[in-house]
Amino acid sequence: MSTPPDAASGAPDAALPMPAISVVVCTRDRAPRLAACLHHLERARGACSDESEIVVVDNGSRDDTRDVVSAHAESLPIRYVFERQPGLSMARNRGIAEARGALVAFTDDDCNVDRNWMQAIVDAFASRPTLAILGGMVAPAGGGDEAVSLRTHAEAKSVLSADAILATMSGCNMVFRRDVLERIGGFDPAFGKGRRIGSAEDLDLMYRALRRGLSILYLPHVVVRHAHGRDSEAAVADVNREYVRGRGAFYWKFITDREIARMAYWEIAGLLARRRRGTEAWRTLRTLAAGAACQSWFVLRGAAPR
């Protein structure tokens, strides 16, 4: 097996030009999907006039993930790093630490970026000096996947509330200025895949930026296609439970904020109003409570970034 540059340590090569944008892809045991993701990133890099780099963070894979990265080492400025601590937030924080670009973009290993994705990102930040965080469209990749985890708004939107983050932004298509990540402290390790809460790490981070008055924008022409592979009602139900648990944890973390308290109140009130129509409302209430309990347990063990 050939080895990607600096694969063992993840240390950047000082001789390489400083990239304008670093793309962080976190992965675990999804080598075939990662191969497709990297193929599309290679096309996007070829269409971008600025320097870029790809940082693949392996969060404990036991398949041939490293071989997939190695296969792209000659055609991409790509680095492989291994993060032993489980959890998407831990992996993303490692990616931030390894990235060298002034812009740090995140996409998932089951996403295929559009050819103009990188150039659209660079142009958006270059033309908006105060822009802190950028999000974009998450379209279906085709096939038999259910319509879940998508963001298909056709118009540009300034994101001004936690509700708007939930409705508009997605962790598989988000970009930060590096100094923003330094100011707000990275991803909260209690949240995200691989942890008991299971989601909402992106919501938590972007809301912390919003609390500081930072600018968040959604642009529909910054496009990724999500090949998530959820093709059954059971798979969709599983991911929706993760989203609900994440909201419960998020509500509890920021319950002293009037906006978040109001969001939690109206969701819970709506569920209580529907509780006699069936068991689904009760399940959702229990899942929200489970998320809040997970967040409380984590806070007791140590301070979480706010």
Number of C-alpha atoms within 10 A of each C-alpha: 7 10 15 22 18 14 19 12 11 20 14 16 11 7 6 10 11 16 17 17 26 27 24 28 25 26 23 18 16 16 21 14 21 24 19 18 23 24 16 19 25 18 17 20 21 18 14 18 11 15 17 23 24 25 25 29 28 24 23 17 17 12 13 13 22 22 16 18 25 20 15 17 18 11 10 21 18 25 28 27 22 21 20 13 14 16 22 27 25 26 27 25 20 23 29 23 10 20 25 21 19 15 24 24 28 23 22 21 26 25 27 27 28 17 20 18 23 29 18 19 23 17 12 16 18 11 9 10 8 12 17 23 25 23 30 30 27 26 22 22 16 12 9 12 16 18 15 16 19 19 24 14 16 12 10 14 16 14 23 16 16 19 14 12 22 17 13 22 25 22 21 25 25 22 25 21 19 20 12 17 20 10 11 17 15 23 25 20 23 26 30 24 18 17 16 18 28 22 29 28 24 21 22 27 20 29 24 20 21 19 14 10 11 17 17 24 20 25 21 17 17 23 25 27 20 28 22 18 15 18 14 11 9 10 13 17 12 11 16 16 18 22 21 23 30 30 25 26 29 25 25 22 19 16 15 10 12 10 15 18 14 13 16 19 13 11 13 16 12 12 17 13 10 14 16 11 9 9 10 13 18 16 14 20 19 15 21 26 19 19 29 22 17 20 24 14 12 17 14 9 8 8 9 15 15 15
